[in-house]
Amino acid sequence: MNGNGGDHADDVFEALSDVQRRKLLVDLLEHNPQTVETISEASREVGGMSEGLKEEYLASDAEISGADKSHVRLYHVHLPMLVEYGFVEWDRESNTVVKGARFDAIRPVLELLEENHETLPAGWL
């Protein structure tokens, strides 16, 4: 990751490579701050697994009672990545996400996506 400098375009496109991150970032254009859902205890425990076990669980069809894969990804993959890149700031106690110090670096691409959302293929936003 190039969160501390380097090629900013790589950071932008890596951040936008997942639909859950794209939706959150586009929503921040108009609604800052955003509140994210509270993570369940089961999802929190999954997030505490070793990286290998967590990745295996997220890539599988396996289910863990009370765990929500989208919440695990949001809390343990997506939000940490966006924070590292500086695109968002995340208050874990209040479940609040706001634009980060580098949000303006990603803004032009987000605006392009938002302005053209009706012509984009299904599932892009």
FISE-186116 format. One record per residue (C-alpha): residue in three letters; x, y, z. Coordinates in steps of 0.1 Angstrom, whole numbers, plus 2048, in hexadecimal, padded with zeros to 3 digits. Layout:
<pts>
+-----+-----+-----+-----+
: res :  xx :  yy :  zz :
+-----+-----+-----+-----+
: ALA :   X :   Y :   Z :
...
+-----+-----+-----+-----+
</pts>
This chain:
<pts>
+-----+-----+-----+-----+
: res :  xx :  yy :  zz :
+-----+-----+-----+-----+
: MET : 800 : 800 : 800 :
: ASN : 80C : 823 : 7F8 :
: GLY : 7F9 : 835 : 813 :
: ASN : 816 : 84B : 81D :
: GLY : 820 : 857 : 7FA :
: GLY : 82B : 846 : 7DA :
: ASP : 813 : 840 : 7BE :
: HIS : 7F2 : 850 : 7C8 :
: ALA : 7E0 : 841 : 7AA :
: ASP : 7E7 : 81E : 7B7 :
: ASP : 7D8 : 827 : 7D8 :
: VAL : 7B9 : 835 : 7C8 :
: PHE : 7B3 : 818 : 7B1 :
: GLU : 7BA : 7FE : 7CD :
: ALA : 7A2 : 810 : 7E4 :
: LEU : 788 : 810 : 7C8 :
: SER : 78D : 7EB : 7BF :
: ASP : 771 : 7DF : 7D6 :
: VAL : 74C : 7E9 : 7D4 :
: GLN : 748 : 7EC : 7F9 :
: ARG : 764 : 806 : 7FB :
: ARG : 757 : 818 : 7DC :
: LYS : 734 : 81C : 7EB :
: LEU : 742 : 829 : 80C :
: LEU : 759 : 842 : 7FB :
: VAL : 73F : 84E : 7E2 :
: ASP : 726 : 852 : 7FF :
: LEU : 740 : 868 : 811 :
: LEU : 73E : 881 : 7F4 :
: GLU : 71C : 88C : 7FF :
: HIS : 718 : 87F : 822 :
: ASN : 736 : 885 : 839 :
: PRO : 737 : 875 : 853 :
: GLN : 72A : 852 : 84C :
: THR : 71F : 83B : 867 :
: VAL : 728 : 816 : 862 :
: GLU : 714 : 7FA : 872 :
: THR : 720 : 7EC : 893 :
: ILE : 733 : 7CC : 88F :
: SER : 726 : 7AD : 8A1 :
: GLU : 73B : 79B : 8BB :
: ALA : 73E : 77D : 8A4 :
: SER : 74A : 793 : 887 :
: ARG : 763 : 7A3 : 89F :
: GLU : 770 : 781 : 8A9 :
: VAL : 774 : 777 : 885 :
: GLY : 788 : 797 : 880 :
: GLY : 79F : 78C : 89C :
: MET : 7A8 : 76B : 88A :
: SER : 7CA : 767 : 87A :
: GLU : 7CD : 777 : 858 :
: GLY : 7CE : 755 : 847 :
: LEU : 7AE : 748 : 858 :
: LYS : 79C : 769 : 853 :
: GLU : 7A4 : 76A : 82E :
: GLU : 79A : 745 : 82A :
: TYR : 778 : 74C : 83C :
: LEU : 771 : 76B : 826 :
: ALA : 779 : 758 : 806 :
: SER : 764 : 73A : 80F :
: ASP : 73F : 732 : 810 :
: ALA : 742 : 72A : 835 :
: GLU : 72C : 73B : 84E :
: ILE : 732 : 743 : 872 :
: SER : 713 : 749 : 887 :
: GLY : 70F : 76E : 88E :
: ALA : 72B : 779 : 877 :
: ASP : 725 : 78E : 859 :
: LYS : 740 : 78C : 83E :
: SER : 739 : 7AF : 831 :
: HIS : 73E : 7BD : 854 :
: VAL : 75E : 7A9 : 858 :
: ARG : 76B : 7B7 : 837 :
: LEU : 760 : 7DB : 83F :
: TYR : 770 : 7DB : 862 :
: HIS : 78E : 7C6 : 85D :
: VAL : 797 : 7CC : 838 :
: HIS : 787 : 7EA : 828 :
: LEU : 787 : 805 : 843 :
: PRO : 7AA : 7FD : 84E :
: MET : 7B6 : 800 : 82A :
: LEU : 7A4 : 821 : 824 :
: VAL : 7B2 : 82F : 845 :
: GLU : 7D5 : 824 : 83B :
: TYR : 7D2 : 837 : 81A :
: GLY : 7C5 : 855 : 82C :
: PHE : 7A4 : 856 : 818 :
: VAL : 78F : 853 : 838 :
: GLU : 791 : 856 : 85D :
: TRP : 77E : 83D : 872 :
: ASP : 773 : 840 : 896 :
: ARG : 76D : 81C : 8A1 :
: GLU : 75B : 826 : 8C1 :
: SER : 740 : 83A : 8AF :
: ASN : 741 : 826 : 88F :
: THR : 746 : 846 : 87C :
: VAL : 75A : 84A : 85C :
: VAL : 763 : 86D : 84E :
: LYS : 778 : 879 : 831 :
: GLY : 79D : 876 : 838 :
: ALA : 7BB : 88C : 831 :
: ARG : 7C0 : 87D : 80E :
: PHE : 79B : 87B : 804 :
: ASP : 7A0 : 897 : 7EA :
: ALA : 7B9 : 87F : 7D8 :
: ILE : 79C : 867 : 7D1 :
: ARG : 780 : 880 : 7CD :
: PRO : 783 : 885 : 7A7 :
: VAL : 77F : 860 : 7A0 :
: LEU : 762 : 85E : 7B9 :
: GLU : 751 : 87B : 7A8 :
: LEU : 755 : 86B : 786 :
: LEU : 746 : 84B : 793 :
: GLU : 729 : 85D : 7A4 :
: GLU : 721 : 873 : 785 :
: ASN : 721 : 854 : 76E :
: HIS : 711 : 83B : 786 :
: GLU : 6F3 : 835 : 76E :
: THR : 70A : 82B : 752 :
: LEU : 721 : 814 : 766 :
: PRO : 71C : 7EE : 766 :
: ALA : 706 : 7E0 : 781 :
: GLY : 719 : 7DA : 7A2 :
: TRP : 733 : 7F5 : 79D :
: LEU : 722 : 80C : 7B8 :
+-----+-----+-----+-----+
</pts>
